Amino acid sequence: MSIFVLIGRILFVAIFLGSGVRHVTASAAMAGYPASKGVPAARASVVASGVLMLAGGVMVLLGVWADLGALLILAFLVPTALLMHAFWKESEPGPRLMEQTQFMKNVSMAGGALALFGLFVIAGHHLGLTLTGPLIHGR
């Protein structure tokens, strides 16, 4: 079963690793969109979100304190959904639907990150194919 959890981790973090690299390396080009949404310090926010995605993604992928990595991804997804994809603020149907889709995608992935966090905390060392056990221990 460990191989299935590993494959799931790889598939889950693929989007965060790719997006994180783009956020860090192309922050100037990407800063306009969050600025248009009213995000303060847009470029710094883009870089910070990229760091959260990269750090969390690598931690979940390698199984190095993967529980903390899942929380870092969650810390990226929730504010992003609320600040960047506030579909309730859109008056036009097309943009509203697009933002609602992105909002729901982020909420769905936040649920996955939360589930992974719980899995790592509960199963810990028994998962296999991780470099460390969880940072947080519990049942």
Protein Blocks (a to p, Z undefined) as FASTA:
>chain_A
ZZmmmmmmmmmmmmmmmmmmmmmmmmmmmmmmmmmnopahkllmmmmmmmmmmmmmmmmm
nopakllmmmmmmmmmmmmmmmmmmmklpmbfklmmmmmmmmmmmmmmmmmmmmmmmmmm
mnmmmngoifbdcfbdcZZ
